[in-house]
Amino acid sequence: MARSEAPLVLETRASRGFRLGLVALAAAALGAVLMADLPLAIAPPLALFVALATLRAWRSHAWAAALRLRLSADGMLDWRDAAGAEGQGRLASSARVGPLVALEVREPSGKQRRIALWRDMLDADAWRRLQVALARRPSADSYNDRA
């Protein structure tokens, strides 16, 4: 009789490294826009674009920073966010590059959702268990950086 594996349950937290990096990148981009001596018709819209892109990335990270994820051995991923909203889908692909794990999930409605998990969003044991679970998962759609 085959023994079924228990699902992997992860609780995420905000990534300090991501937030610091985002603030530094936004400050550098805004500084470059302001110092570039661009025409008045271009500089304010470009600065607004940088600010809005930063806000979107910050909000996206805030959503992922308070998730409860449950990954089953069959590739089903369930999640609950801080507001209590729940969702589920099948893990379609994953990529591991350095301190980042990107998960692409296909919801039953056909919608695709991408979840980025930075190393400091999980405790060390949870990060290791996630790495093992993704390495065990047979998928042609996975990219794993071994460096």
Sequence and secondary structure as in RCSB ss.txt:
>XXXX:A:sequence
MARSEAPLVLETRASRGFRLGLVALAAAALGAVLMADLPLAIAPPLALFVALATLRAWRSHAWAAALRLRLSADG
MLDWRDAAGAEGQGRLASSARVGPLVALEVREPSGKQRRIALWRDMLDADAWRRLQVALARRPSADSYNDRA
>XXXX:A:secstr
       EEEE    HHHHHHHHHHHHHHHHHHHHTT  TTTHHHHHHHHHHHHHHHHHHHHHHTT EEEE TTS
EEEEE TT  EEEEEEEEEEEETTEEEEEEE TTS EEEEEEEGGGS HHHHHHHHHHHHHS  TTEEE   
